[in-house]
Amino acid sequence: MKISISDFSRPEAQPFFFEGGEHAVLLLHGFTGSVAHMRPLGEKLHEAGFTVKGINLPGHASTLEDMKACTWEDWVGAGRDAVKELRAKYPCVSVAGLSMGGCIALILAEEGLLDAVVPISAPMAAQNKFLPLAGILYPLVPTISWGEGGGPKDHMLDAKYNLGYGGFATKTGAALYKIIKEAKANLGKITCPLMAVQSHGDETIDPDSADLILEKASSGIKEMLWLEEVPHVCVITKELPNIASKAAEFLRSVRKP
């Protein structure tokens, strides 16, 4: 099965670091995506005064073979290492993550590493019921394609920044499922301020995901930003200015104890 691969040599797909104020924000993209998805949000948060770092998670923005060699620990570990790097220089460090990146952000918050967390389109379950079976089925179904033309709402995405893989090695679907389970199982350990972002038009994740995150987290400060008809990768849609302004306002309110 042929899977489309974006041109990751494009500048939009390169990791970025925008020096700003003392509050540093790490941005994490989602499964099969790239840092290009997070760049527009990063630019707006930088304009709002934050230091912003965006990375490509291991095996992403590379080749499917590279991604196939990665484990869920590799992806969480990359986020953890980036947070520790920022923590060495900045007194306040937060993470905003999209989809799987949102689950990684939640895991890092559960570990007590963050001053605030912003999960965006973070799944507590996927609408694709194949995902829990990926670890069993991958010898029989080695790859999964998103399909020609992408999703029904992909025309709503900014094509300049919609860079990623058009599918995945089935084996890595099991790693994604593990990250979702890990994030969901320990939500009660989150005590830092939390702002969840989700669209009513998201056809990828369970629609109750954000509500569950807010319900189970132990944070004293919890906020919710509901979007309307935009798809899963909402950060490269018309809702970007809304997401960026609300996230900046939320993060600006975070103070060290």
C-alpha positions, 0 to 999 in steps of 0.5 A: 500500500503506497503512503504519501510522504510530505517534503520535509525539507521545506522550512515549515517542517524544521524544528524551531526556537523563538527566544522570548520571555521567561515563560517557555512553551514547548509545542508537540505535534501529533502522530504522523504529523510534523512540527509544521503543524505547530509552527503558526501557533508557535509564531503567535505565542512568540509574538505574545512574549513567550519563548517557544520551542518546537520539535519533530518527534522521533521517526517523524518528518523523516521516513516511515521506516524511521518511525516504525523503529520508534517506541512510545517511550521514544516519543514521551522521552523526546518531550521530557528531554526538551522540557528538561532542556528548557527548565535549565534556562527558564523559570516557567515551562509549559507544554501545548501538544496536538493529538498524540502530542497532547497526550504526551503533554498530559503525561509530562504534567502527570510527572510533575514536570510542567507549570501548565499544560494545554492538550489540544485535540488530545484523544482519550479514545480514538473513533477508529476502533482498529487502533486497540488491535494494531499490536495484534494485526500488524503482521497481517496488515503492515501499513494503514493509509489515511486514504487518497485526499485525506479526511473529509474536512482536510480542505479546511487545513492550511496546506502550507503547514499540513506536512506529515505522513499519509499513513503509518506502519500498523506497529506504530499504531500500538505505540500510539494506543499505549500513549493514550492509555498511559495519559488516561490512566494517570489524569488524577496526578495532574495538579498544574493549571490545565486548558483543554482545546477540542473541536465539536467537528473533530471526527478523529477522537472520542468526543468526550475526550476533553470533558474526561481530561477536565473531570479527572485532572486534579488541577485547581485551575481548569479551562476549556476552549470548545471550537465548532466545525474545524477538524482534528488538526485545528491549529492550522485552521481558521480557529488558529487566532482564537486558539493562540489568543486564549492559550496566551491569556491562559499561559500568561496567568500562570505564576510560579508558586 
